[in-house]
Amino acid sequence: MDLKQYQVLIKQIYFKKDSSRGISKTFNWLVEEIGELARAIRKGERKKIKEEFADCLAWLLSVGSILKIDAEETMEKYSNGCPKCGKSPCECEENRIRDA
């Protein structure tokens, strides 16, 4: 399954519920899921990390659907490497400082 197909699947499952909830509340659910992913990473719980990653991706795709954003089209931004320096891996100065 590619990203476009996955977004369609998530839309079929959740769009009615998520769109009626509204973008603000649906986005808040995404943020909560990111918090759950952060906790799982902090604890090093590999199974839980994978589950929370899947939840984050599903909620992100749902937010995209509500906003009429095709997730696969957004991948273009990084298709040629870093959008700032154009390199892969990124060679931007701020990334060297942040990674140090």
Residue pairs with C-beta under 8 A, 6 or more apart in sequence:
1 9
2 72
3 71
3 72
3 75
4 70
4 71
4 72
6 57
6 61
7 61
7 64
7 65
7 70
7 71
7 72
10 58
10 61
10 62
10 65
11 61
11 62
11 65
14 58
14 62
15 62
15 65
15 66
18 26
18 62
18 63
18 65
18 66
19 26
19 65
19 66
23 63
23 66
23 67
26 59
26 62
26 63
26 66
27 63
29 59
30 56
30 59
30 60
30 62
30 63
33 52
33 55
33 56
33 59
34 56
36 52
36 55
37 49
37 52
37 53
37 55
37 56
40 48
40 49
40 51
40 52
41 49
60 71
61 71
64 70
64 71
64 74
77 83
80 86
80 88
81 87
81 88
81 90
82 88
82 89
82 90
82 91
82 92
82 95
84 90
84 92
85 91
85 92
